[in-house]
Amino acid sequence: MISLLVKLLLLGALIFFGLAYFGYDLNLRAAWQTTKTCVDLCLEDGCDGKCFYQHEMLTPRQEK
């Protein structure tokens, strides 16, 4: 009984930390991609709001 409880607790902790880690990792990857490519996309095709917003959060607006 105790070993089952411990297994469930460990599984829950693993899932929780896994989601937290991968969610954080995905956010970092998305942020890195916007700084890398969003300016190019904005210059070529115009930028969708989400990409523009993420880029604005990371870099100050440059005056034209």
TAGI-V992072 format. One line per field, one symbol per residue. phi: phi as a letter, one per 30 degrees, with the letter a starting at -180 (. if undefined). psi: psi as a letter, one per 30 degrees, with the letter a starting at -180 (. if undefined). burial: b if it has 9 or more other C-alpha atoms within 8 Angstrom, else e. A space follows every 50 residues. Layout:
BEGIN
phi: ???
psi: ???
burial: ???
END
This chain:
BEGIN
phi: .dddddddddddddddddddddddddddddddddddbdddddddcicded dddddddcbddcdc
psi: eeeeeeeeeeeeeeeeeeeeeeeeeeeeeeeeeefefeeeeeeeflklee eeeeeefeklkkk.
burial: eeeeeeeeeeeeeeeeeeeeeeeeeeeeeebebbbeebbebbeeeebeee bbebbbeeeeeeee
END
